[in-house]
């Protein structure tokens, strides 16, 4: 075990002076002229931070994926795109920056996580050269040094550098300039600051609590009564503590947790901050603040807020971002993996393949709207990017759009509930590992343990769809394990199909692999795969042409076409290979007394399940037993 001593601590500390800089206002002006972006306003800085991580444009998706969020938020790319578009517009100085970004959604949809990612990201960004932030050294709310510039000088400086200067000095800084520096602006000290939520620098957080003990000072600071005798007046800014959440958030992010539960006085202060970008405290006039306001709430609170005419002024200052649950099984699995910290946490039990997938299918299934066109089972498949025969993409898009309007994704089971069920399954002493069937039992038992608005009938329907999809997956797992060198066999079958399809289209011949003679293409080879997929004779020629054209296009780019690159062909090949071994699977998984050959076959299948497919001895045997049961039903 490694020893963590002073040498280890020294090695992992940042280089001396890596994040420190101190100088005068004159020095800072030179820095701004060299790198104007260091004087960005809060929204522009946040947008630059997001974009610095890069953007992905995935094939078949209209909405880009922002890498800044992609390792922590899964399956709600549309929502993330709306948030980034808000910061993009605000960064350009548009009036939208005077809006409160209000995220509304059910518990567990990721509202708090999105805000936490932005706050943590801004902390880390301020520690980079690109994200360096500077402030007047003695300012209690890390004020932008360019506020020191007189109005006449500002216009010339902005024209020269292209920076935007908004706002004037806070009361404390103005007193210091008037009394300590007596107008010697060039000597005012400036330093680099690091954004830190724990130290209340650049990030402010406020959560409503008991109205009897909470007052507005938590937002705007308060008078330090112990200093009145020293300074002689409550109007002296030195007697005021600029330590409210609004003050702390200057130059960064103000998070307002459960905003709509706050008292009216708090919301009025928030309204002034959002619209005027100013703070009003005590005996001082309004003074400037530069911060992005991010709030979140649930649907019930939002509906009450909208219906309350007393808040009409605030209605127009809110930009609503609806945050739904994820509706994609593969992304839901990533959510669970992140929540469980599979990469670094010792779980104590092996989790069998398909266990998290089963949990994800149920969780997503509870969130899907009921549709006359598609069942829950079909939606779980289609929404995850997989195809169904005779279903076109535009039909899927139409159904999704209609379901979105009906509120799909805003009701259902939270990922936290699923993780609770998984925790119970892991804590059970009945089995040495957590299997999909154990997960299904834990989910069923959890129905009575969680408070949810989802109807019991809908829970059972989602569970039934999950069971059916897992039954298919379990049979496929065993069938794959029974096929020697499945990938090689599948690729050979595909290459053979393409060769005969091209020969049929071109009216040419193929070489017999045994005799080497040129022979006519084998129609049976083509029809076996096409019938497995349900392609009619009338549609066969067009399908063959499609396959050959795609293979030709890949070849021209110097690439080879894999058997599983085309969803329809992949399904046909799997059906063909699985059909060839179906009887063998049924015999060896359902027969209690096996001969030596069958025993050896089963042992080889278990070896593949364990060595190649991630199963342990227990869950491999359970899978064999379960599939044997399914095939004899």
FENURGI-V272684 format. One record per residue. N is the residue number from 1. RES is the residue in three letters. OMEGA is omega in whole degrees, -180 to 180 (NA if undefined). Layout:
[[N	RES	OMEGA] [N	RES	OMEGA]]
//
This chain:
[[1	UNK	-177] [2	UNK	177] [3	UNK	179] [4	UNK	-179] [5	UNK	-178] [6	UNK	178] [7	UNK	179] [8	UNK	179] [9	UNK	-180] [10	UNK	-178] [11	UNK	-175] [12	UNK	174] [13	UNK	177] [14	UNK	178] [15	UNK	-180] [16	UNK	178] [17	UNK	-176] [18	UNK	-176] [19	UNK	-177] [20	UNK	172] [21	UNK	176] [22	UNK	180] [23	UNK	179] [24	UNK	177] [25	UNK	177] [26	UNK	178] [27	UNK	-179] [28	UNK	179] [29	UNK	177] [30	UNK	178] [31	UNK	-179] [32	UNK	178] [33	UNK	179] [34	UNK	-178] [35	UNK	-176] [36	UNK	-175] [37	UNK	-180] [38	UNK	179] [39	UNK	178] [40	UNK	171] [41	UNK	-170] [42	UNK	-177] [43	UNK	180] [44	UNK	179] [45	UNK	180] [46	UNK	179] [47	UNK	179] [48	UNK	178] [49	UNK	-179] [50	UNK	-175] [51	UNK	-179] [52	UNK	179] [53	UNK	177] [54	UNK	-178] [55	UNK	177] [56	UNK	173] [57	UNK	-175] [58	UNK	-179] [59	UNK	178] [60	UNK	180] [61	UNK	-180] [62	UNK	-175] [63	UNK	178] [64	UNK	177] [65	UNK	-178] [66	UNK	-174] [67	UNK	179] [68	UNK	-178] [69	UNK	-163] [70	UNK	179] [71	UNK	-176] [72	UNK	-178] [73	UNK	-172] [74	UNK	169] [75	UNK	179] [76	UNK	-177] [77	UNK	179] [78	UNK	180] [79	UNK	179] [80	UNK	179] [81	UNK	177] [82	UNK	180] [83	UNK	180] [84	UNK	178] [85	UNK	176] [86	UNK	-179] [87	UNK	178] [88	UNK	180] [89	UNK	-180] [90	UNK	180] [91	UNK	180] [92	UNK	176] [93	UNK	-179] [94	UNK	-173] [95	UNK	-179] [96	UNK	178] [97	UNK	177] [98	UNK	178] [99	UNK	172] [100	UNK	177] [101	UNK	-176] [102	UNK	177] [103	UNK	-178] [104	UNK	178] [105	UNK	-180] [106	UNK	176] [107	UNK	177] [108	UNK	-180] [109	UNK	177] [110	UNK	-178] [111	UNK	-180] [112	UNK	-180] [113	UNK	179] [114	UNK	179] [115	UNK	-180] [116	UNK	179] [117	UNK	179] [118	UNK	-179] [119	UNK	180] [120	UNK	179] [121	UNK	-180] [122	UNK	175] [123	UNK	-178] [124	UNK	-178] [125	UNK	-180] [126	UNK	179] [127	UNK	176] [128	UNK	177] [129	UNK	-178] [130	UNK	-176] [131	UNK	-178] [132	UNK	-177] [133	UNK	-177] [134	UNK	-177] [135	UNK	172] [136	UNK	-169] [137	UNK	-174] [138	UNK	-178] [139	UNK	-180] [140	UNK	179] [141	UNK	174] [142	UNK	-173] [143	UNK	176] [144	UNK	-179] [145	UNK	-179] [146	UNK	174] [147	UNK	179] [148	UNK	-177] [149	UNK	174] [150	UNK	-175] [151	UNK	-178] [152	UNK	-180] [153	UNK	-178] [154	UNK	-176] [155	UNK	180] [156	UNK	-178] [157	UNK	180] [158	UNK	178] [159	UNK	-177] [160	UNK	-173] [161	UNK	-176] [162	UNK	-180] [163	UNK	176] [164	UNK	178] [165	UNK	179] [166	UNK	173] [167	UNK	180] [168	UNK	-177] [169	UNK	174] [170	UNK	-177] [171	UNK	-179] [172	UNK	-179] [173	UNK	180] [174	UNK	177] [175	UNK	-180] [176	UNK	-180] [177	UNK	-177] [178	UNK	-170] [179	UNK	-177] [180	UNK	-176] [181	UNK	175] [182	UNK	174] [183	UNK	-180] [184	UNK	-173] [185	UNK	-175] [186	UNK	-178] [187	UNK	-177] [188	UNK	-178] [189	UNK	178] [190	UNK	179] [191	UNK	173] [192	UNK	179] [193	UNK	178] [194	UNK	179] [195	UNK	-177] [196	UNK	178] [197	UNK	-177] [198	UNK	179] [199	UNK	177] [200	UNK	177] [201	UNK	177] [202	UNK	178] [203	UNK	176] [204	UNK	-179] [205	UNK	179] [206	UNK	177] [207	UNK	179] [208	UNK	177] [209	UNK	-177] [210	UNK	-177] [211	UNK	-179] [212	UNK	-176] [213	UNK	-176] [214	UNK	178] [215	UNK	-172] [216	UNK	-179] [217	UNK	178] [218	UNK	179] [219	UNK	-169] [220	UNK	-178] [221	UNK	-176] [222	UNK	178] [223	UNK	176] [224	UNK	-173] [225	UNK	-179] [226	UNK	-177] [227	UNK	-176] [228	UNK	-179] [229	UNK	-179] [230	UNK	-175] [231	UNK	170] [232	UNK	-177] [233	UNK	175] [234	UNK	179] [235	UNK	178] [236	UNK	-176] [237	UNK	178] [238	UNK	179] [239	UNK	-178] [240	UNK	177] [241	UNK	179] [242	UNK	-173] [243	UNK	176] [244	UNK	-180] [245	UNK	178] [246	UNK	179] [247	UNK	-179] [248	UNK	-174] [249	UNK	-177] [250	UNK	-178] [251	UNK	-177] [252	UNK	-171] [253	UNK	171] [254	UNK	178] [255	UNK	179] [256	UNK	-177] [257	UNK	-180] [258	UNK	-172] [259	UNK	-171] [260	UNK	174] [261	UNK	-177] [262	UNK	177] [263	UNK	-179] [264	UNK	-179] [265	UNK	-179] [266	UNK	-180] [267	UNK	177] [268	UNK	176] [269	UNK	178] [270	UNK	178] [271	UNK	179] [272	UNK	179] [273	UNK	-178] [274	UNK	-173] [275	UNK	-176] [276	UNK	-175] [277	UNK	-178] [278	UNK	178] [279	UNK	177] [280	UNK	180] [281	UNK	170] [282	UNK	-176] [283	UNK	-179] [284	UNK	174] [285	UNK	177] [286	UNK	173] [287	UNK	-165] [288	UNK	174] [289	UNK	-178] [290	UNK	-177] [291	UNK	175] [292	UNK	-179] [293	UNK	180] [294	UNK	-179] [295	UNK	175] [296	UNK	-177] [297	UNK	176] [298	UNK	-173] [299	UNK	-178] [300	UNK	178] [301	UNK	-179] [302	UNK	180] [303	UNK	177] [304	UNK	179] [305	UNK	-179] [306	UNK	-177] [307	UNK	-178] [308	UNK	-177] [309	UNK	178] [310	UNK	-178] [311	UNK	-176] [312	UNK	179] [313	UNK	-180] [314	UNK	179] [315	UNK	-177] [316	UNK	-178] [317	UNK	-177] [318	UNK	170] [319	UNK	-175] [320	UNK	173] [321	UNK	179] [322	UNK	-178] [323	UNK	-179] [324	UNK	169] [325	UNK	172] [326	UNK	-179] [327	UNK	-179] [328	UNK	-174] [329	UNK	-177] [330	UNK	178] [331	UNK	176] [332	UNK	177] [333	UNK	179] [334	UNK	177] [335	UNK	180] [336	UNK	-179] [337	UNK	178] [338	UNK	-178] [339	UNK	-179] [340	UNK	-178] [341	UNK	-176] [342	UNK	-177] [343	UNK	-174] [344	UNK	-175] [345	UNK	177] [346	UNK	-173] [347	UNK	178] [348	UNK	179] [349	UNK	175] [350	UNK	176] [351	UNK	-175] [352	UNK	173] [353	UNK	179] [354	UNK	180] [355	UNK	179] [356	UNK	178] [357	UNK	177] [358	UNK	179] [359	UNK	-179] [360	UNK	180] [361	UNK	178] [362	UNK	-178] [363	UNK	179] [364	UNK	-178] [365	UNK	179] [366	UNK	-175] [367	UNK	-175] [368	UNK	177] [369	UNK	178] [370	UNK	-172] [371	UNK	-180] [372	UNK	-176] [373	UNK	-174] [374	UNK	175] [375	UNK	176] [376	UNK	179] [377	UNK	180] [378	UNK	178] [379	UNK	178] [380	UNK	179] [381	UNK	-175] [382	UNK	-178] [383	UNK	-180] [384	UNK	176] [385	UNK	179] [386	UNK	-175] [387	UNK	170] [388	UNK	-180] [389	UNK	174] [390	UNK	177] [391	UNK	-178] [392	UNK	-176] [393	UNK	-179] [394	UNK	177] [395	UNK	177] [396	UNK	180] [397	UNK	-180] [398	UNK	-179] [399	UNK	-179] [400	UNK	-180] [401	UNK	179] [402	UNK	-180] [403	UNK	179] [404	UNK	178] [405	UNK	179] [406	UNK	177] [407	UNK	179] [408	UNK	-180] [409	UNK	-179] [410	UNK	172] [411	UNK	179] [412	UNK	-177] [413	UNK	177] [414	UNK	174] [415	UNK	179] [416	UNK	178] [417	UNK	179] [418	UNK	180] [419	UNK	175] [420	UNK	179] [421	UNK	178] [422	UNK	179] [423	UNK	177] [424	UNK	180] [425	UNK	-179] [426	UNK	-179] [427	UNK	-178] [428	UNK	178] [429	UNK	-175] [430	UNK	-175] [431	UNK	-177] [432	UNK	177] [433	UNK	-179] [434	UNK	-178] [435	UNK	177] [436	UNK	-180] [437	UNK	176] [438	UNK	179] [439	UNK	179] [440	UNK	178] [441	UNK	180] [442	UNK	178] [443	UNK	-179] [444	UNK	-179] [445	UNK	-177] [446	UNK	-177] [447	UNK	-176] [448	UNK	-173] [449	UNK	-175] [450	UNK	175] [451	UNK	-178] [452	UNK	178] [453	UNK	180] [454	UNK	-179] [455	UNK	-179] [456	UNK	179] [457	UNK	179] [458	UNK	176] [459	UNK	-180] [460	UNK	179] [461	UNK	178] [462	UNK	179] [463	UNK	179] [464	UNK	179] [465	UNK	179] [466	UNK	179] [467	UNK	-178] [468	UNK	180] [469	UNK	177] [470	UNK	178] [471	UNK	178] [472	UNK	-180] [473	UNK	-180] [474	UNK	178] [475	UNK	178] [476	UNK	179] [477	UNK	-179] [478	UNK	-180] [479	UNK	177] [480	UNK	-179] [481	UNK	-180] [482	UNK	-177] [483	UNK	176] [484	UNK	177] [485	UNK	-175] [486	UNK	-177] [487	UNK	-180] [488	UNK	-180] [489	UNK	180] [490	UNK	-180] [491	UNK	178] [492	UNK	179] [493	UNK	180] [494	UNK	180] [495	UNK	179] [496	UNK	179] [497	UNK	-179] [498	UNK	-180] [499	UNK	-179] [500	UNK	178] [501	UNK	-180] [502	UNK	179] [503	UNK	179] [504	UNK	-180] [505	UNK	-176] [506	UNK	-178] [507	UNK	180] [508	UNK	-177] [509	UNK	174] [510	UNK	-179] [511	UNK	177] [512	UNK	-176] [513	UNK	-178] [514	UNK	-175] [515	UNK	-177] [516	UNK	-179] [517	UNK	174] [518	UNK	-178] [519	UNK	177] [520	UNK	177] [521	UNK	-175] [522	UNK	-178] [523	UNK	-179] [524	UNK	178] [525	UNK	180] [526	UNK	-175] [527	UNK	180] [528	UNK	179] [529	UNK	-177] [530	UNK	178] [531	UNK	178] [532	UNK	180] [533	UNK	180] [534	UNK	179] [535	UNK	-178] [536	UNK	178] [537	UNK	-178] [538	UNK	-178] [539	UNK	-174] [540	UNK	-177] [541	UNK	180] [542	UNK	179] [543	UNK	179] [544	UNK	179] [545	UNK	179] [546	UNK	-180] [547	UNK	-178] [548	UNK	179] [549	UNK	-179] [550	UNK	178] [551	UNK	179] [552	UNK	180] [553	UNK	178] [554	UNK	-180] [555	UNK	180] [556	UNK	177] [557	UNK	179] [558	UNK	-179] [559	UNK	176] [560	UNK	-176] [561	UNK	-180] [562	UNK	-178] [563	UNK	-176] [564	UNK	-178] [565	UNK	178] [566	UNK	-173] [567	UNK	-178] [568	UNK	-180] [569	UNK	178] [570	UNK	-180] [571	UNK	-178] [572	UNK	-179] [573	UNK	178] [574	UNK	179] [575	UNK	-179] [576	UNK	-179] [577	UNK	-179] [578	UNK	179] [579	UNK	-178] [580	UNK	-177] [581	UNK	-175] [582	UNK	-179] [583	UNK	178] [584	UNK	178] [585	UNK	-177] [586	UNK	-178] [587	UNK	-172] [588	UNK	179] [589	UNK	-176] [590	UNK	-180] [591	UNK	-177] [592	UNK	-180] [593	UNK	-177] [594	UNK	172] [595	UNK	-175] [596	UNK	-179] [597	UNK	179] [598	UNK	177] [599	UNK	179] [600	UNK	180] [601	UNK	179] [602	UNK	179] [603	UNK	179] [604	UNK	178] [605	UNK	179] [606	UNK	178] [607	UNK	179] [608	UNK	179] [609	UNK	-177] [610	UNK	-173] [611	UNK	-171] [612	UNK	-170] [613	UNK	171] [614	UNK	179] [615	UNK	170] [616	UNK	-177] [617	UNK	-177] [618	UNK	-175] [619	UNK	175] [620	UNK	179] [621	UNK	178] [622	UNK	179] [623	UNK	178] [624	UNK	-180] [625	UNK	-177] [626	UNK	180] [627	UNK	175] [628	UNK	177] [629	UNK	-179] [630	UNK	-176] [631	UNK	179] [632	UNK	-180] [633	UNK	NA]]
//
